Amino acid sequence: MERIGKMLCLTVAPEAQGTGDSERLLKKCIEQRARARRLTRYFFDNLN
């Protein structure tokens, strides 16, 4: 059985944009949550 996760929205404070910190934090959180939930796949919807 495939288990899929989807992220719908992410907001980053203007002063934190462009530093790369948000991307690193997001990646770490997603990987940890995906493992904890035993997801086989995850994707983002409309993240720019």
N, C-alpha and C positions, 0 to 999 in steps of 0.2 A: 504494500500500500504506500503510495506516495504521500508525503506530508509537505505542504507548501506554506510558506510565510510570505506576507506582502506588507510593505510599508507604504502608507498613503501620504504622509506629510512629514516634513522636517523644516523647522524654523531655526535660523541662526542669527544671532544679534549682529547688527551691522559692524560693530567694532571687532568681531571675531571672524568676519568673512575675509577670505583670501589668505589666512594664516596657515591653513592645512590642518589645524588642530581639530576642527569639527570632523573632517573626513577621517582622520585617524581614530578619533573617539567613536564615531559611528561604526566604522569597520570592526573595531574590537567588540563593541556591544552586540552588533548583529551576529558575529561569529559565535560569541558566547551564548546568546539566546537561541540561535539556531541549533547549536549542539545540545543545549539543555532540553529543547523541545523535540529533539530528534528529527529535525526537518531535513528532507532530502533535497529541497530546493527553496530558494527565496528570491524575491525580486522587488524592485522599486517601481512605483507608479508616479510619474510626473515630478521627479526630483530634478531640479535644474541647478 
